[in-house]
């Protein structure tokens, strides 16, 4: 798989200053992200608590790039109506958090959003197969969800490649996101494995020059290399 295959970078503001999220949004956009990802954490499905629908609404109002919402919550079905009309284009929920995932995908589509399913590191790639014809995105967690700044698990490359293979075999148009631990040093290998979207958080907010960090990721992916096997 060519390293020049198109890909996008999503900025996760979870790693930004919680007292100045507008600054975090601006930092992501100045760095050149293609979209924002908002991680809604409830303190139940994941230990952390982040923010809710009002932050989503205000982010969508001030953002100059599209916004997606990643629900890291125990009962994602309870959040859909709360998020209605906030302005995001995609809703991602965790397969591990719902007993009625297919119905939840249908509900997301009825509310005119794209639907995404996220998989924790321990969830096998095959879990996505029943959904490939009905979801727009699969989000592969490269770390335990809920905390920014972790090192990506090595298994992530193989998992992304396996999911990409399932998508291609199904003839689906589903995109693959990698969320967690994305850095300049691993971005190229992730895109070669089949990722379409790379979520960057500490790679922006822990870097003294976020613009250079994002540009470095893009340049690393554009460099020639050997595909993952």
C-alpha positions in Angstrom: 0.0 0.0 0.0 1.5 3.3 -1.0 2.6 5.8 1.6 1.2 8.6 -0.6 -2.4 7.3 -0.1 -4.5 10.3 1.0 -5.0 10.7 4.7 -6.3 13.3 7.1 -5.2 14.6 10.5 -7.7 15.1 13.3 -6.9 17.3 16.3 -8.1 16.1 19.6 -8.6 19.0 22.0 -8.8 16.6 25.0 -5.0 17.3 25.3 -5.5 21.0 25.4 -5.9 23.4 28.3 -9.4 22.6 29.8 -9.6 26.3 31.0 -9.0 27.6 27.5 -10.5 25.2 24.9 -10.9 28.0 22.4 -7.1 28.3 22.4 -6.8 24.6 21.9 -9.2 24.7 18.9 -7.1 27.6 17.5 -3.9 25.8 18.1 -5.1 22.7 16.2 -6.3 24.9 13.3 -3.1 26.9 13.1 -1.2 23.6 13.0 -3.2 22.6 10.0 -5.6 19.8 11.1 -8.3 18.7 8.7 -10.9 18.1 11.4 -11.5 18.3 15.2 -12.3 15.3 17.3 -14.1 15.9 20.6 -13.8 13.1 23.2 -16.8 13.0 25.4 -15.8 11.0 28.5 -18.3 10.2 31.3 -16.1 8.9 34.1 -17.8 5.5 33.8 -16.8 3.9 30.5 -13.5 5.6 31.0 -12.1 7.0 34.3 -11.8 10.6 33.1 -14.6 13.2 32.7 -14.1 15.7 29.9 -17.0 17.7 28.5 -20.6 17.5 27.2 -22.9 18.8 24.6 -22.4 22.5 25.3 -18.7 22.3 24.5 -19.6 20.4 21.3 -22.0 23.2 20.3 -19.6 26.0 21.0 -16.7 24.2 19.2 -18.9 23.7 16.1 -19.8 27.4 16.2 -16.2 28.6 16.3 -14.4 25.9 14.3 -13.3 26.4 10.7 -12.9 22.7 10.0 -15.5 19.8 10.5 -16.1 18.4 14.0 -16.6 14.8 15.0 -17.7 13.5 18.4 -16.1 10.4 20.0 -18.4 9.1 22.7 -16.4 7.4 25.4 -19.5 6.8 27.5 -21.2 3.8 29.1 -24.6 4.4 27.5 -24.1 6.0 24.1 -27.7 5.7 23.1 -28.6 8.1 25.9 -26.4 10.8 24.4 -27.8 11.1 20.9 -30.7 13.4 21.6 -28.4 15.5 23.9 -26.1 16.0 20.9 -28.8 16.7 18.4 -28.4 20.1 16.6 -24.9 20.8 18.1 -23.3 20.9 14.6 -21.0 17.8 14.4 -20.9 15.7 11.3 -20.0 12.4 12.7 -20.8 10.4 15.9 -18.5 7.6 17.0 -19.4 5.2 19.8 -17.7 2.2 21.3 -18.9 -1.3 20.4 -18.0 -2.4 23.9 -20.4 0.2 25.4 -23.7 -0.8 23.6 -25.8 -4.0 23.6 -27.7 -2.7 20.5 -24.9 -1.3 18.3 -26.8 -1.9 15.0 -29.8 0.0 16.3 -27.5 2.8 17.5 -26.0 3.1 14.1 -29.5 3.4 12.6 -30.4 6.1 15.2 -27.3 8.1 14.3 -28.2 8.0 10.6 -31.7 9.1 11.4 -30.3 12.2 13.0 -28.3 12.9 9.8 -24.8 12.2 11.1 -22.2 9.8 9.8 -21.8 6.8 12.1 -18.5 5.5 13.5 -17.7 2.6 15.7 -14.6 2.5 18.0 -12.8 -0.5 19.2 -10.7 -0.8 22.4 -7.3 -2.4 22.0 -8.5 -5.8 23.3 -11.5 -6.0 20.9 -10.6 -8.2 17.9 -10.7 -6.8 14.3 -13.4 -9.2 13.3 -15.9 -7.4 15.5 -16.4 -4.8 12.8 -17.5 -7.1 10.1 -21.3 -6.9 10.6 -21.1 -3.1 10.4 -18.9 -2.4 7.3 -21.8 -1.9 5.0 -23.6 0.5 7.4 -20.9 2.7 9.1 -18.8 5.4 7.6 -15.9 5.0 9.9 -14.0 2.5 12.2 -11.9 4.1 14.9 -9.1 1.9 16.2 -7.9 2.8 19.6 -4.1 2.6 19.8 -4.2 3.1 23.6 -6.5 2.5 26.5 -9.2 5.2 26.0 -9.6 8.2 28.2 -6.0 9.5 28.7 -3.8 11.5 26.3 -0.1 11.0 26.1 0.1 7.2 26.2 2.5 5.2 23.9 0.7 3.4 21.1 0.5 -0.4 21.4 2.5 -2.2 18.8 -0.5 -4.5 18.0 -2.2 -1.5 16.4 -0.4 -1.8 13.1 -1.6 -5.3 12.6 -5.1 -4.5 13.7 -5.4 -1.6 11.3 -4.1 -3.8 8.4 -6.6 -6.5 9.3 -9.5 -4.1 9.4 -8.4 -2.5 6.1 -8.4 -6.0 4.6 -12.0 -6.7 5.8 -13.1 -3.3 4.4 -11.5 -4.0 1.0 -12.9 -7.6 0.9 -16.4 -6.2 1.6 -16.0 -3.6 -1.1 -17.0 -1.0 1.5 -16.1 2.7 1.6 -15.5 2.8 5.3 -12.6 4.9 6.5 -10.2 3.9 9.3 -9.1 6.2 12.1 -6.3 5.6 14.5 -6.8 7.3 17.8 -4.0 7.3 20.5 -0.3 7.5 20.5 0.1 8.9 16.9 3.5 10.5 16.4 5.7 11.5 13.5 7.7 8.3 14.1 4.7 6.0 13.5 2.4 7.9 11.2 3.8 6.6 8.0 3.5 3.0 9.1 -0.1 3.5 10.2 -1.2 5.0 6.9 0.6 2.2 5.0 -1.3 -0.3 7.2 -4.6 1.2 6.0 -5.4 4.3 8.2 -7.2 7.2 6.6 -7.4 9.5 9.6 -4.8 10.0 12.3 -5.9 11.6 15.6 -3.2 13.7 17.2 -3.4 15.2 20.7 -0.1 15.3 22.6 1.6 15.5 19.3 0.1 19.0 19.1 -0.2 20.2 22.6 3.0 18.7 24.0 5.1 20.1 21.1 6.7 23.6 21.4 5.7 24.3 17.8 2.5 22.4 16.9 2.6 23.6 13.2 6.0 21.9 12.8 4.7 18.7 14.5 1.7 18.4 12.1 3.8 19.2 9.1 6.3 16.6 10.3 3.6 14.0 10.4 2.5 14.8 6.8 6.1 14.8 5.5 6.8 11.5 7.2 3.8 9.9 5.6 4.8 11.3 2.2 8.2 9.7 2.3 8.7 6.5 0.4 8.8 3.3 2.5 8.1 -0.5 2.4 4.4 -1.4 3.0 3.3 -3.3 6.1 3.2 -7.1 5.7 
